Amino acid sequence: MRLQRKRWRIRAVRKRRELKREVDRTAEIRPLDLLCFSTIRNEAVRLPYFLQYYRDQGINHFLIVDNDSTDGSADYLAAQPDVSVWSTKASYKRSRFGVDWLNWLQMRYAHGHWSLTVDPDEFLIYPFCDTRPLRALTDWLDASSIRSFSAMLLDMYPKGRLDEQPYQSGQDPIEIASWFDSGNYTIARNKRFGNLWIQGGPRARMFFADQPAKAPALNKIPLVKWDRRYAYVSSTHMLLPRGLNQVYDEWGGEKASGVLLHAKFLDTFTAKAAEELTRKQHYSASVEYRAYAETMRDDPDLWCKWSEKYINWRQLEILGLMSKGNWA
């Protein structure tokens, strides 16, 4: 594992040549700042709310890779005073789906910082997030000598067809995609990396009903007290050293965890799925996007009689989808 981690770090150093610095405000990063990292492509409609959401949570600086956007995303980001932007036309797939690029930026800028790695359609919910900023969580994690914080990816969706409620820039997407599957999840342990592997939800139910083992993974470790020796292995599903993946309690209790509300399923989704299927830049020959495109031809309603409407983090804790652990 140590050699593999070294390999990923060397690969990230080499992949830095693919990144062009557009706007670099990293000199403004202070020692205790909370940092957010993301790779985006054509997300201009989502960016205003995404940035404001995490600013409100307490993120101090955003470090974002723009992968050849054509919708003005890079220009919008460059105009934001708390954002540093890199651009690239290189292959998303050959960068291990953006992992190499972000590993480099984290190696270079995140050492000693709490680092949050999320997509523009992922919104972190954690215990007491309605009353406590993200800094309160990271302070508690520091005091508890916990270096990584897990969050289950919870697919959110509207009731009815996806195109019935157009999404407006700056709008909270959960106002539209406000429903989720409260059950229908499987959990297994990855013996090699020591992390949990979670699958299920509407994507397994609707898009991978015949092949549930191919459904997307829902386990994530998005928040890490970064060290330049660390490296993500596969998206934010797992990282090295292995100890960072042990975000659950093996001795009978429960470690604190969060949820990433995943607002993928808006009216923009059908066009996005078609574009990504054509680009073929995603995992396993874009099998996920092939499943999306085939199912979306029939304009499916992801809502079902077991769907539950999102209220707050306490609801998710009661359902067992997240835990406050001993953070009281």
N, C-alpha and C positions, 0 to 999 in steps of 0.2 A: 504493500500500500504506500509506503514511503517513496518508493521508486516511481510508482504511478503518479503520485502527487507532484513529484519533481518533473515528470514528463508533462503534466498539464500546465505547470507554471512556465516551463521552457516554451511550450507551444503558445501560451498567452503572450510571452515576450516577443516571439516571432510575429504573431498576428497583429501586434501594435502598428506594424508598418502599413496595415490596411486602413488605419484610422487617420483622417484628416482633421486637425483641430480647427473648428470654425469659430467658436467663442470660448475662451479659457478664462474663467473667473476663479479658478481653484486657489489662487493666492489669497482669496478672501476667506477661505475655510479656516475656522478657528479650531483649537485643539479639542474642544468638547462638542463640536457640531455633530448633529445627526445627519447622515447622508442617505440619499436615495439614488439608486442606479436603475437604469432601464434601457432597453433596446426597442426602438419604435420604427414603424413604417406606415406612412399615410394615416396618421391618427389626429389630424388637426381638429376634428370635431370633438374629440375626447379630451384633448390636452387641457383646456381651461379648467374643467372641473377636477381632473386628475391632480393638477398642480395645486389648486386651492385646497382640495381635500387634505393633501399631505402637509401643506403649509399649516393648516389649522391643527393638524396633529402634532406639529412641532419639527418637521423636517427643515433643516437650515439651508441645505444646498442639494441641487439635483445634478447628476452627471449622466448625460443621455447620449446614446449612439443613435443617429438617424441613418437607417439603412435605405438610402436612395429614395426618399419620399418625393412624390410629385404633387402634393397637395398643399405645399406651403408650411408643413410642419417644422422644418428646420429654421425657417425665417421667424416663425412665431416663437420658437424656443430661444433663438438667439436674442430676441428682444426682452426676454425675462431677466431681471437683475440677479436672480438667485440660481441661474441655470448655466452650466457649462456644456457645450455641444461638440460632439465629434461626428463626422459624416463618413460614410463608406459606400461604395458601389460594389464591394466584394460580396461573395456568396455567403448568405446567411447559413446555409446548410454546411458549408465547409468551415465555418467558424464554430461548429458544433452548436448551431442555432443561437448564436450570439454569446454563448458562454465564454469563448476565448476572449472576445473583446472586453466583456465586463470583468473577467478575471484580471486582465491587464490593468484596467482602470482602478479596480479595487486594490490590486497589489501596489499601484503607484500612489493612490490618494486616500485609501480608506484605513490604512494601518493605524490601529488604536482607536478607531471610531466605531460606533454602532452603525452598521450598514444595512439598509433595507433595499432588497432587490425585488421589484415587482413590474408587471406589465401595466400598460395604461388602462386596462379594464379590470384591474385587481385592486380591491380596497380593504385594507387591513382593519379587522375588528379584534379587539383584545379586551380582557376583563377590565371593567370600569372605564372603558374608552369614552363613555358619555360624561365623565366627570374628571378624568385624569389624562393629562397629555402623554404623548409617547415617552417623553423624558422621565416621567414617573415610573413607567414600566422598565426602561433601561437602567434607571438608578436602582430599582429593586433587583433586577437581574445581576447587576454588578455586585450589590451587597450580598447576594446569594451565591456568588461565584458561578453563575450560569452564563455560558458564552453564546448560546444559540436558542432561538425561540421558534417553535413550529406553528404552522397555521394550515388547517385543512382548506383546500380550495372548494368553495361551495358555489356550484353553478346556479345562477339566478336567471329567471325567465318570466315573461309576461303571461297573463292569462289571455288566450286568443292568439291569432296569427301575429308573427313578429312585425309585420308591416302595418298593423292597425294603429300603432302609436309612434309617430315619428319622433326620433330623439333630436333635441335641440342643443347646440353647443352651449356649454356652461351648466346644463341641467344635471341634477343628480340622477344617474341612470337607474338607481334602485327605485325611483318613483315609478318607473315603467317595468323594469325587471324585478319585481318585488316578491316572487314566489320561488320556492326551492323544495327539493325532496328531503323530507325529514328522516327518511330511512333509506333502505336500498343501497347499503354500502358494505363492501367487503374489505377486510384488513388482514394483511399478512406481513411477516417480518422478512426483510431482505438480509439473509445470513451473511452475505459478503460485506455489506456496508453498515449493517446494524440499524438501518432505518425501517420505519413502517412503510408499507406500500398499500395505498388506499385507492379503491376504484368504485364506481357506481354513479348514482345520480342520474339526471336526465340524459346525459350523453351516453351512458351505458344502456339506459332503458330505451332510448329512441334511435340512436345511431349505431350502436354495437350490440343490439339485442341478440343477434345470432353468433357473435364472437365477443363475449364480455371480457375475455382475457386481453383483448386488444384495446379496450376502452382506456382513455387517458388517465394517467395517474393524478390523484388529487392531493397527495401528501407534498407539503412544501416546508422549507426552512428558510423563510425570507429575511429574517432579522438575525444578524450575527455581529458579535464584537470582533471586528475583523483584525486579522494579523496577516502580514504580507506572505506568510508561509502557507496560508489556506488556499483552497481552490474548490470551486464548484465543479462537480463531475457531470451532472445531467440536469440542465435547467437549475432550479433551486430545489429539486427533489432530494438531492444528497450532495455531500461535500466531504472533503478530506481536510484534516484527520478524521477518522471514523468516529471518534468520541463526540464530535459535533452533531452526529446524527441520532444520538441517544437522547431524544427529546421527550421520552415517555418514562414513567417510573416502573421499574421491574420488581419493586418490593412492596407492592400493594397499594401505594398511594397514587396520586395523580399530579403530574407536573403541569404548571400553567401552560396554556396553549391558546391560540387564537384561531380566527377564521379569515380567509380572504374571500370576500364577496366578489364573485366572478361575473361581471356584467357583459359577457360576450354576446348574449342573445338579444340584440336590439334590431331595429329595422335595417341597420347597416350590415347585418351579418351575412345575408345572402350574397351580396356583391363582394364582400370580403372573402368569403369562402371560394367563390368562383375565381377571384384574382389569385389567391394562394394556390389553388389547384393548378392553375396555368403556370405559375412560377416554379412549382415543384421544389420548394426550398424547405420543406418541413420533413419531420421524422418519418422513416420507413416509407419512402416514396410517396409522401403526403397521404398515407392511408387514412388519417383522421379527416383530412379535408375532402377526400373522395367520398367518405361516408356522409359528411355534411352535405355535399353537393347533391348526392343521389337522393337523400331523404328530403332535402329542402324543395325539390321539384314539386312535391305534393303539398307544399305550404302547411306543414304539420303544426299542431298546437301542442307545445311541450307540457302544458298543464294537464294534470290528471287528478283523480279524486283523492289521492294521497298528498297532493301538494299543500304546502303550508306557507302562509304569508309572513314575510319577515317583519319582526317588531323591533327587537333589540338584542344585545349580546346575552342578556340573561335568559332569553328564550333559547338561544343556541346552547347555553350551558345546561339548561334543563333537559334538552334533547340529547345531550352527550356529545355534541359536535365540537365543543371547546371546554376548557377547564380553567378556573382561576387558581387551582392548586392551593398553596398556602399563602397566596398573596391576598391579604384581607384589607 
